[in-house]
Amino acid sequence: MDYDYIFPVVKGIQAKREYYIAMIPLKVLPELFSEQDDGLIPEHRAQRKLNETRIPTISRYILDNRDSYVFSALAASIDGRFAFEPIADSMDTGILKISKKTRFLINDGQHRKAAILNAITEDPSLKEETISIVLYSDQGLKRSQQIFTDLNKNAVKTSNSISELYDSRDELAVVTKNVIWKIDFLNKYTDKEKDILGKYSSSLFTLNTFYTANKYIIGKNNAFVCEDFLLRFWMLVSEHMVQWRELRDGTRTKVDLRENYIATQNIVIQAFGRVGNYLYLDQADMEEHLKKIEMIDWCRKAKQWYMRAVGKRGRIIANKRAAMLIANIIKMATDIPLTPEEQYAEETLKEIVGE
């Protein structure tokens, strides 16, 4: 029997079934995966429908990082004739011969595959590079759907915080890490792996919280150029937030701070992002403004936070409007003018609370 595709592979066993790992040149991908089943209804497809909006982002990642991009293996089922021939005395390494009439069904990695093909159109030199593919013997649509489910439902998405902790390409992520590490209080109480903190967490903040606030502060400006500003800003906030200082000095407990004050809430950090943006753009005297936050009452039960930071049932409000309204309190306390939008938000709030 004649075979058209010949790939060096390593054979393995999972669930008593053979599978093969091959290094495939990227230029071969269009041939292997020429057929698409996006037009079929979900129950007749072996994959989810391709999300076209994801492809340019992944392609840009490849092209912007030609010397350092990395991809995990694709997974596919072989629907057709193939044969494995061991090399010499080895039972696990050999040649996988596949008929050209064979259909390859992607079980995992369809967006990576599509992005690679898209990137090749801009940089043809990619054709000579390779990607590993785990190949399974196809056992029908039901089995292919199950493989897709098994590969994806147990995958755990990394948190934003740990992605930012490890990301050396994102300038703002690098700067945010540097700023946190240089401020002892924030370094001690910032969780650098999780995005959501448990009730009894030893941390008070997440790295992603400060990353998001910093992004608002500097906008699209170069993060490295802004690092000194961000460091000074958060140092001043840490110094003049009374409850933070009391915790640092041992005169207040984390339990009391969490339960009775809003001073460590994510939405408050985002509000400070709005304040920081004004100070950054206006080049105002940060010390003169930020020392006045010592006068703010951060007690959860304080009247000023009702329907601004705390809802009718006592829960923290965590949306963009809340960030603006909390920032308004900080701005008014620190003699920073409100924008027309912020002033309108204040007037609307007065109508809601009946003032």
Buried (B, 14 or more C-beta within 10 A) or exposed (E): EEBEBEBEBBBEEEEEEEBBBBBBEBBBBEEBBEEBBEEEEEEEBBBEEBEEEBBEEBBBBBBEEEEEBEBEBBBBBBBEBBEBEEEEEEEEEBBBBBBEEBBBBBBBBBBBBBBBBBBBEEEEEBBEBEBBBBBBBBEEBEBBBBBBEBBEEEEEEEBBBBBBBEBEEBBBBBBBBBBBEEBEBBEEBBBBBBBEBEEEBEBBBBBBBBBBBBBBBBEEEEBEEBBEBBBBBBBBBBBBBBBBBBBBEEEBEBEEBBEBBBBBBBBBBBBBBBBBBBBBEEEBEBEEBBBBBEEBEBBBEBEBBBEBBBBEEEEBBEEEEBBBBBBBBBBBBBEBEBEEEBEEBBEEBEEEEEE
